[in-house]
Amino acid sequence: MIRLNFICTFKSDIVLHSSSNTEGKVEKFSYIAGSNFLGMVARAYDSFSDDAFDIFHSGKVRFLDAHILIDEQKTFHVPFSWFAPKGVSLKEAINEKELYNDHFITNEQYKEFANNEIQLKQQRNGFLTLDGNVANIQHTYTQKSAYDRKNRRSKKSAMFGYYALQKATKWSFCVELDDDKYKSNIIEILENSKRLGKSKSAEYGRVEIKYIDDEQNDFIPQELKTIEIDNKHYIFLYAYSRLALTDDMGNNSYHTSLTSLKLDEGEIDWKKSQIRTNRYTPYNTKRENRDFERLIIEKGSILAIEVQKEFDVKAYSEKIQKGIGLYLSEGQGKVVVNPSFLLSKEVSFQGKEQKTVNEHNSSLKKYGVINSWLEEQEEKKIKEYKLLKSVKEFIANHNVKNKKSQWGQIRSLCSAYITDEKIYEALFSGKMENNHKKGFLLHGMAEKKWDKQLIEDLMDEKNRRDDYHSFVKLLSIYAPKEDDKKGAEHE
């Protein structure tokens, strides 16, 4: 099997809803379903001719889901078997060692929790790395109105809104192939794909996809032997992606059969399993019609299978490596057998630095969510104040007397180039382009009008700051205002 690894970078906000509805309660995704990448390649469906069935329908090529990257590390969805005290966030539970696997907790231990006035709650949302670093996946909400072309104004009673994943985030995904026959074609099409999600003709949907390598190693460690609990032996299946399993007749169903799990023996222990279900009806753009409704088990679900002690876990793991159930081409059916984070009562992480619990942290147990939010707001406020203070000091020490339109052009560049490196290059690149330097402040009339000391010091700020983009943007906003004040004082 060949595994092609890709990085998808958001160049704008991306709208990924689970349905096409724009009113009522809309379920928003915190990951990119593999069907999106299959769809990108399917735009060239006719060019594959007789090979189209193998790529898009047979399961020989599998477009897996994309998860957000944290510090260049891959993430996985929180398993539904994880429980933590009510009122304690996932991050706090990890730091305070209060995260438990439900299948190891006995009735007596649950009574002990109750006696200590601790109520355990299932963890359902979030993505994290193997060392316990929790992803902060945020959605921005934008309210919009349909346009009345006849009257040239907003259409009455036609308001709708979008929840969008934020730009500048990076997402990792892979494409699995049984052989390398279509490798080059898939890489070329995906790297040339620039649009993703809904409302791609408006301000949303710009992405950049890059092929990284074809490393084969699975990033989630496994225990390739049965797990003993109460003198019984189990294997645990973690749903890395959504699962569309079948019954004994081969029909998509919640009544899962052992055949659907590719097992010849064993029994599903529903008491130790933790699953969440959903249903949806996908739209097929090629046929311009909807497919049949799908019954799925959500990503993060845990299936506990009671097996014999001598069960060959390694052979079974290799057997289901390509996935189980239906719709494998769209990335569904990907499971991990006995992942490292399901093997003990108290969840542990690789290389996680344990923090001491002081009095302040203990007080968070009761009001964890509120305190956590308030602390984040306070830290954000302090950071913004420090940034504004440094901008004010920079303005006071330099000649910022330039036209508002020139500062406005810098603000526009800050909107177009959203990283520190990109905005620096846009302002100060010495690369020759059309017989002049590419950097905005280094060519044409701008080079003569701008104060040289200001330009030199603004270039030096890049090496002293980790928020250079924000600094330049704020400077472009306040500099013309300060110049107006100085002019008023002079008069």
SEKOLDO-52375 format. One record per residue (C-alpha): x, y, z. Coordinates in steps of 0.25 Angstrom, whole numbers, plus 2048, in hexadecimal, padded with zeros to 3 digits. Last residue first. Example, Ala and Ser with C-alpha at 12.3 -4.5 7.8 and 13.67 -1.06 7.14 Angstrom:
<sites>
8377FC81D8317EE81F
</sites>
This chain:
<sites>
7FA92B83A80592283E7FC91B8487F291883C7FD91383380390A83E7F59048407F39018318008FA8317FB8F283D7EF8EE8357F88EA8288018E18317F58DA8387F08D182D7FD8CE8268048CB8337F98C18377FB8BA82A80A8BA82C80A8B583A8008AA8378098A582C8158A583580F89D84081B8958448248A28458328A68468378A183882C8A783182D8B483883A8B68318338B982482A8C382B8378CA83083D8CB8228308D081C82E8DA82783D8DF82683B8E181782F8EA8188258E680D8238F080182F8EB7F982D8DC7FA81E8DE7F88218E67EA8258D97E482A8CD7EB82F8C97F98228CB80281A8C27F98248B77F88268B17EA8328BA7E68318C07D98348BC7CA8268B57C982A8AC7D58388AC7DC8388A57E983B8AE7F582F8AA7FC82C8B580781D8B78088178AA8018228A280781F8A68158118A481381389680E81D89281981489782580889081F7FB89581A7FE89B80C7F28A18057EC8A88117F98AD8167FC8B28087EF8BA8087F38C08158008C480F7F88CB8037F08D280E7FD8D88148008DD8067F28E38047F38EA8127FF8F280D80C8F18148118F88218158EC8298228F282D8278E98388298E884881A8EB84B8158E284181E8D68468198D985480A8D985080D8CB8498138C68558088CA85E7FE8C48548058B68558058B78647F78BA8657F38AF85B7FB8A58637F48A98707E68A886A7E989A8647EE8958727E289B8787D989586E7E08878707DF88887F7D088B87E7CD87F8757D587687E7CE87B88A7C08798837C386B87F7CA86688B7C086B8967C085F89F7CE85989B7D48678997D68698A87E085E8A87E886589E7E98718A77ED8698B37F98638AB7F98568A380785389E80885288F80C84588881584687C80F83D87181983486A80F82A86580282B86B7FA8248777EB8218787E881C8867E180E8857EB80887B7EC80486D7E380E8657EE8198627F780F85C7EE80B8517E87FC8527E47FB8437E480783B7D88098317D68108247C880C81E7C581A8177D082180F7C78238037CC8177FB7C980E8077BA8118057B580480C7BA7FC8187C87FA81D7D58008197E27FE8117E97F981D7DE7F08217E67E381F7F37E98247ED7EC8317E77DE8317F47D782F7FA7E083B7EF7DD8447F07CE8437E67C984D7EC7C08577E47C68637D77C385C7CF7CF8587C67DA85E7C47E68547C37F48597BF7FE84F7C480C8517BE81984A7C88248477C28278397B38258397AC8188357A581A82979781782279781C81478B82180C78C81D7FD7938277F478E8347F078E83A7E17968427D879C8357D37AA83B7D37A78447DF7A38387E879C83D7F479D83580179183280A79583181979382982579A82983379E82083E7A782184A7AE8158507B481185D7B680285F7B87FC86D7AA7F886E7A87F58607B27E98617B37E58527B57D68517C17CE84C7C37C583F7C57C68307C87D58317C87DE8257C07E982C7B57E98227B57D98247B47DB8337A77E28317A37F08347947F48377968028347937FF8257988008177947F381079D7E780F7927DD8137997DA8207997E98247A27F481E7AC7FE8237AD80D81E7B98128277BD8208297CC82282A7D781E8357CC81583B7D480E8467D27FF8477D57F88547D97EA8567D57E28627D87D786B7D07D38787D57D18867CF7DE88B7D67E68807E27E08777E67E786B7EA7DE85F7F77E08587FD7E984D7FD7F68567FC80184C80480E84A7FC81984280582083780481582D81181382581081381681881F81281382480481883280481484180580A8447FA8058527FB7F78577FB7F48667FB7E686B7FF7DC8767FC7CD8737FF7C687F8047C588E8007BA88B7F57BB8817EA7BF8767F37B28777FB7B48698017C08608037CD8607FC7D48677F07E38687EB7E585A7E57F285A7DD7F98527E87ED8487E97ED8467DA7FD8437D97FD83A7E57F28327DF7F88307D280582D7D78008227E07F681B7D67FE80E7D480580E7E17FE8027E77F38007F27F280F7F47F08178017EE8268007F382E80C7EF83A8157F584581D7EF85281F7F58608217EE86C8267F187A8207E187C81E7D78798297CD86E8277BF8758237B18758297A887B81E79B88382078E88681978489181777A89180C76E89781376F8A48097798A37FE7858AD8007858B87F67858BA7E77768BA7E57778AF7DA7848A97DE77E8A67ED78B8A17F478A8967FE78F89A80C79B89781579E8948237AD88F8257B18868307C08828337C38748377CF8718407D78648427E086584E7E785884D7EB85185A7F984D85D7F983F86480683A85F7FF8318547F983E84E7EB8438507DD84584A7D18498517C28468547BB83A85B7C18388697B88318717B483687F7B883188D7B18368997BA8388A57B383A8B27BE8318BA7B38278BD7AF8278AE7BE8258AA7BE8198B37B18148AE7B78148A07C380C8A57BA8028AB7B380089D7C07FE8977C880888E7D18018837C78038787C581287B7D38168787D78218827DC8308817DF83688E7EE83788D7EE8468917F484B8847EB84187B7DE8458837E28548817E38528727D684A8717CF8558797CA8528877BC85588A7B884788C7C383E8907CA8378847C682B87B7CD82686F7C681A8687C182485D7CF8258577D48338547D68358467E58338417F083D83E7FD83E83680884683B80E85283380C85B83F7FE8578407F88528327E98518307E384482B7E184081C7D88348197DD8298107DC8288017DC8197FE7E18137F17DE8047EF7D18067F57C98027E87C180E7E67CA81B7E37D78167DE7D48087D97C780C7D37CE8187CB7D980F7C57D180D7B87D181C7B57DA8237BF7D88307B77C982F7B97CA8317C87D383D7C87CA8447D27CA8377DA7D883B7DF7D38477E77C683F7EB7CF8347F17D683F7F97C98437FE7C48358017D083480A7C883C8147CF8498197CF84A8287C88538337BB85182B7AF85A82D7A185583079786082D78B86283678086A82E78487182178F86F81778C86181479685A80A79A8508147A684C81C7AB85A81B7BA85D8177BC86C8147CB86F8137D187D8177DC88180D7E987C8097E786F8117F38668107F185780C7FD84E80F7FE84180880383380A80382880080181A80580580E7FD800800800
</sites>
